[in-house]
C-alpha cells in the first residue's frame, strides 16, 4: 500500500512524519530521511511507537523485516546501488536517537566513501552527529523560524516540500515492486 491518499497522522517517536512516508503495510512504514547520510538513505519503522526491537510482537517483527527487504530492493534499484547497508541502533547506548524502532537502509556503490576512509566509514557516520536523526528532526520542527545550517555541504537538509516530493516518487517506485 502506497502513501498516496490522505491518512491519519503517522508518528516517528513523537514527530509527525506523515508527509515523508512513502510506503505503508499493516504494521510498518517507510519514510524519507530528513538528512540522508548518502543519497537514497531511508528509514523503515513499525507503526506502533516502541523504543526497542524486543518490544515488538512476532507479527510486527516479521512485517518490519519483510518491509526492509522490499524497500531495500527498490532503493537499490532506484539509486543504482550495488549493495546496501541495513542498520538498526537498538537502544540509547547503541546510538539510537529517536525512541522508536527504526532500520536505516542506505544504498551503496563501490568507492562511495573512499574520501571518508572507505566503506566502513558509514558506521561512524551512523553513530556520530551526522546520524543523529532525533536531533535533525527536533532542529527541523515547525516552531523554528528557519532551518539550521547544514554542517556538511554534501548532506543537504531537505525541506518539507522536497521530502514530500521524494516520498511521492518513492511511493510510485514501490508500486513497481
C-alpha positions in Angstrom: 0.0 0.0 0.0 1.5 3.3 -1.0 1.2 6.5 0.9 -0.7 8.4 -1.7 -4.2 9.1 -0.2 -4.9 11.2 2.9 -4.2 9.1 6.0 -4.2 9.6 9.8 -1.1 11.0 11.3 1.9 8.7 11.3 4.4 9.2 14.1 8.1 8.5 14.3 8.7 8.8 18.0 6.7 11.9 18.9 7.3 13.5 15.5 4.5 13.6 12.8 6.1 12.2 9.6 3.0 11.5 7.5 4.2 13.6 4.5 7.6 11.8 4.4 6.0 8.3 4.4 6.2 6.5 1.0 5.2 3.0 1.9 2.7 1.6 4.4 2.0 -2.0 5.5 -0.4 -3.2 8.2 2.4 -2.9 10.8 5.3 -0.8 9.3 6.1 2.3 7.3 9.0 3.6 5.2 9.9 7.2 5.2 12.3 9.6 3.6 15.2 10.5 5.9 15.4 14.3 6.8 19.2 14.4 6.3 20.4 11.3 4.4 23.9 10.1 5.0 24.1 9.1 1.3 21.5 9.6 -1.5 18.7 7.2 -1.0 19.1 6.7 2.7 15.6 5.9 4.1 14.1 4.5 7.3 11.7 1.7 8.0 9.8 1.6 11.3 6.9 -0.2 12.9 3.7 1.8 13.1 3.4 1.2 16.8 5.8 3.6 18.6 8.0 1.5 20.8 11.7 2.0 21.6 13.2 -1.5 21.4 13.1 -4.4 18.9 12.4 -6.8 21.8 9.2 -4.8 22.5 7.7 -5.8 19.1 5.4 -8.7 18.6 6.3 -11.6 16.3 3.9 -10.2 13.7 5.4 -6.7 13.9 9.0 -8.1 13.6 8.0 -10.2 10.6 6.3 -7.3 8.9 9.2 -4.9 9.7 11.9 -7.1 8.1 9.8 -8.1 5.1 9.3 -4.3 4.6 13.0 -3.7 5.0 13.7 -6.3 2.3 11.2 -5.0 -0.1 12.1 -1.3 0.4 15.8 -2.2 0.2 15.3 -3.9 -3.2 13.5 -0.8 -4.5 16.1 1.7 -3.1 19.0 -0.3 -4.6 17.2 -0.3 -8.0 16.2 3.4 -7.9 19.6 4.7 -6.7 21.7 2.3 -8.8 23.2 0.7 -5.7 25.3 -2.5 -5.9 24.9 -3.2 -2.1 23.0 -1.9 0.9 23.8 -1.0 4.5 20.9 -2.1 6.7 21.4 -0.9 10.3 19.5 -0.6 13.5 20.6 1.1 16.7 18.5 -0.7 19.3 18.6 1.5 22.4 20.2 4.7 23.6 23.6 3.0 24.4 23.7 1.7 20.8 23.3 5.3 19.4 19.5 5.3 18.9 18.4 9.0 18.9 14.7 8.6 18.5 13.0 6.2 20.9 11.1 4.3 18.1 12.5 1.2 16.5 13.8 2.1 13.1 16.0 0.5 10.4 18.3 2.5 8.2 18.5 1.4 4.5 21.5 3.0 2.7 22.3 2.2 -0.9 26.0 1.8 -1.6 28.3 1.7 -4.6 31.9 0.8 -4.9 34.2 3.5 -3.5 31.4 5.8 -2.4 33.1 6.7 0.8 36.7 6.5 -0.2 37.1 10.2 0.6 36.0 9.4 4.2 38.3 6.5 4.8 36.5 3.7 3.0 33.2 1.8 3.0 33.3 1.2 6.8 33.1 5.0 7.4 29.3 4.6 7.3 29.3 3.1 10.8 30.9 6.1 12.3 28.6 8.3 10.3 25.5 6.5 11.7 26.8 6.7 15.3 28.0 10.3 15.2 26.4 13.7 14.8 25.6 13.0 11.2 23.4 10.1 12.0 21.5 11.8 14.9 18.1 11.6 13.4 16.3 12.8 16.5 18.4 16.0 16.7 17.9 16.7 13.0 14.1 16.3 13.4 14.0 18.5 16.5 16.0 21.2 14.8 13.7 21.0 11.8 10.4 21.2 13.8 7.7 23.7 12.8 8.3 26.2 15.5 11.8 27.0 14.2 11.8 30.2 12.2 14.4 28.8 9.8 16.3 25.6 9.0 19.6 25.0 10.8 22.8 25.4 8.9 24.0 22.3 7.2 27.2 21.0 8.7 28.2 19.1 5.5 27.6 20.6 2.1 27.3 17.1 0.6 24.5 16.3 3.1 21.7 18.6 2.4 18.9 19.1 4.9 15.7 18.6 2.9 12.8 21.0 3.1 9.3 19.6 3.9 8.4 20.1 0.2 11.4 18.2 -1.0 10.7 15.3 1.4 7.1 15.1 0.3 8.1 15.1 -3.3 10.7 12.3 -2.7 8.1 10.3 -0.7 5.7 10.6 -3.7 8.4 9.5 -6.1 9.4 6.5 -4.0 5.8 5.6 -3.4 5.4 5.3 -7.2 8.6 3.2 -7.3 7.2 0.9 -4.6 4.3 0.2 -6.8 6.7 -1.4 -9.3 7.9 -3.9 -6.7 
